[in-house]
């Protein structure tokens, strides 16, 4: 379970005011932008490493690692459940019939016809 920072948002005074972060574990990841409560003191921008930005994020982010892990688990379960859903056509007086879904490999491919122009 780790945080990473992909980008830092910096103001005109070269102070980090927000970070684009991700929290990753074995089941997936969550990401967002977090606006820092305040730019961090006198840390020169050249000295703001990803590790330093993660420290700032962890100090201010209200979500715990356990909460983020639970959110990733819920999202994974929702995706797995959604993959089990199928559409059926309603048939008046008859049993519903499953809608055929073409996978990208099965979808017919069409080659555009060449057009020629006469001059």
ABEGO torsion letter per residue (X at the ends): XBBBBABBBBBAAGBBABBBBBBBBAAEBBBBBBBBABBBEABBAAABBAAAAAAAAAAABABBAAAAAAAAAAAAAAAAAAAABBBBBBBBGBBBBBBBBBBAAABBBBBBBBBBBBX
